[in-house]
Amino acid sequence: MLSYLKGRLVIKTLVIVAHPKIDNSTTEQFFYQGAQLVQANWHHLETLAKINIEHEQQLLLQAQRIIFQFPLYWYQAPASLSQWQTKVLSNQFLNNSLRDKELGIVVTTGLPAKAFQAGGQVGYSLGQLMTPFQALARQAQMQFLPIFPVYQFYYLSEIEQLQLFMDYQRYLSQDFPDSLKNRSQWYLHYLQEQQNRKNATQDLIIQTFTQMTDELNSAQATLDLIKQDEDDTFE
């Protein structure tokens, strides 16, 4: 859910990441950059030396949109997410504290999309495999968002990865449903926000690009002069 304060985006999204080998995951590093751009709170469970129940519950209370993000391990989430749920999500907390919040699932898999269709290798859709999370949302009276699946990230083309990058950011911060109106508003405010947050690195890129353009223009002018001299020689 997005809100706006003095023209700036205020992101209230908590991304709870369960991944035991995240340093070796290109996909998660890719998503981490996207989460930073929309100011989502990235919370990696495997970095927790001990689960502080009160602190974890406060993180949930402060967020409007809660995302469980993980790779599919034997048709379910990694053990760290299950352990976290067992300790943090008591029945009393679920039944009284998370009502009207949003719950989303970002799940990555090394299998293609066709594997999760009828007659495919798995034979069950990701939606069916994620049913326990839907039940969790229902108990807590949360809005369950459409699942955000990522199939075989390493096979995606550069253009497909760029599209995924934007879609992921929208999933974390755009109002639902994913209507044309909500999508247009998101892109407008996103671009305004990025312009406001333009940093030194972006300035360096612009400066370098400008310098390269000037050098190319100079080189083109030189080539034009050489071509003109050659034309004059053969006249």
N, C-alpha and C positions, 0 to 999 in steps of 0.2 A: 504494500500500500504506500502510495506517495502522498506527502503533504508538502506545502510550500511555505517558506518563511522568507520574507523580503526577496522573493524571486529566486531563491535557491532551493534545491531539492533537499528534503529531509528524509533519509532512508531509514526505515524501521524494519529491516530484514535481518534475521539471524540464520546463518548457514552453518548447520551442524554437520561437520565432515567426519566420516568414519573411513579411514584408509590406513592400514598398517604399514604400507610402503609408499607413502606419499612423495618422498624425495625422489623416487624413481618413476613417478607418474607424470608424464608429459601432459596428460589430460588435466590433472588436478592443478598443475602449475599454470596451465592455460586458463582454467576457470578462476584461479585465485586472482589473476590480473583483472579479469572481468568484474569480480566481486568488489575489488578495490575501486574501480572506476565509478561504481554506483554506491559506494560507501556502505556496503553491506558488512555486517559483523561476521567475520570468518572465525569459526570455532572448531578447531581440530581436536577430536577426542583423544587420539593417541598421545598427545602432548601433555595430557593431564596426569600428574603424578598420583593424584587422589581426587576423587569426585566429591566436591563440596556441594552437597545437595542444595543448600540455601542459595549459594551463588548461582548454580545452574538454573534454579527456578526463577531467580531474579532476571537472568538473561531472557528467559522465556516470557516473563511478564512484561519486559520492556519492548519486546518485538511485536509487531503486528503480523508479519509474515515469517513463518518458521519453515526452513528448508532442511530436509534430511538428504544428504548427498553422499553417495557411496558407489563403489563398484559392485557388481553382482557376483557374490561368492556362493557357489552351489545353490543358486536360485533364491538367495536371501542376502540380507545386509551382513557386513562383517560383525564379528562378535562384540566389538567395542560399542556399537550402537545398541545392541540388545542389553548389554550390561548397564549402559547409561540409562536406558529406559527403565530397567528394573529398579534402579536406585532413585531416579529423579521423579519419574511419573507415577506417583502413588495415586490410588483411586480418588482420594480426597482432593488432591491437587488437580487431577484431570477433570473431575466433576464440578469444580468451583472456580477455576482460574483461567482457563484458556478459551472460554466461550467467545465465539465470533471472530477469533483469530483465524489465520489461514495456514494450512499445512500443505507444503509442496514436496515432491520427490524428484531429485535429480539422480538418475541411475545410469551408470556406464557399463557396457558389456563388450566383450571381445567377439561376440557372435553377431551375425547380420540380422537385420530386422525380420527377414523371412523365416528365421529360426523360431520366432515367437508367434508364428501364425499356425492356423490349423493345418496339420500334416507336416509341419516343420520339425526341425531337430528337437526343439524343446516341447512343442505341441501345446503350450500355454502362452497366452499373451502376458506382457509385462504388467498390464492392469490386473490380471488374475493373480500373478505372483505377489503383487503389492497389496492384496486385499487386507492383510493385517493392519497396514497403515491407514487404510480407509476406515476400518473398524475403530481404530484409535481416534481418528478425527471425529467419527460419529459419536463416540462416547464423550469426547470433550466438547461436543457441539461446535466444532471448528468447520470452516469451509475447506473441503478437500480440492486442491487445484489439479488440473490435468497433469499427468506425469510428464516429466521432461526426460525422454530417453536419449542416450547417446550411443549409437551403434558403431563399433569399430572406428574409433576416432583416428587411428593412425592410417586408415585408408582414405580419409577425406582429402579432397583437393584443397589448395590454398583458398580458393574462393568459398568452398563449402565450410572451411574452418572459420573464415571471416564472418560468414552468415551465422554460424553457430555461436560465435563470440557475441554478436549483437543479440541474438535470440535468447542467449543465457542471461545477459544483462536485463533484458526486458522481463524475463521470467522472475528475476529477483526483485524488480522494482516497478514494473508496469501494473496499472490497475487492471483487474479482471472484470468481465470477460475480455478476451483478446479481440476486441472489436476494432474496426478501422478508426473510429474516433479516439479510442484509448491509445491505439498504436501511434496515431499521428501526434497526439498530445505528448506522448512519451518521447518521441524523436525530437520534437521541438524543444522541450525542456532539457533533454539530454545534451543536445548540441549547445544550448545556451550555457549549461553548467560546465561543459568541457571548455568552452571559450573563457568563462570566468576563472577557471582553474589552470589556465595556460601557464606552464612552468618553464624553467630555464632550458630544459631538454628540448621542449617544443620550439623555443626561440632559436636554439642552436640548429635544429633541423630546418627551420624556415630560413635562417641565415645561410646555411650550407646550400640549400636548394636555390636560393637567390643568387649566390655566388656561382654555382654551376650554370645557372641560366645565363648569367652575364658572360661567363667564359664561352659558352656555346654560341651566344650571339656574336662575340668577338671573333671566334673561329669562323663562323659563317661569313662575317664581313670580309675576313682575310681571303677566304675561298672565292668570294665574289670578285675581289680585286684581282686575284690570280687568273680567274676565268676571263675577266675583262682584258687583262694584258695579253692572254693567249689569243683572244678574238682579234685584238688589234694587230697582233703579229701576222696573222694569216689573212688580213684584209688586203 
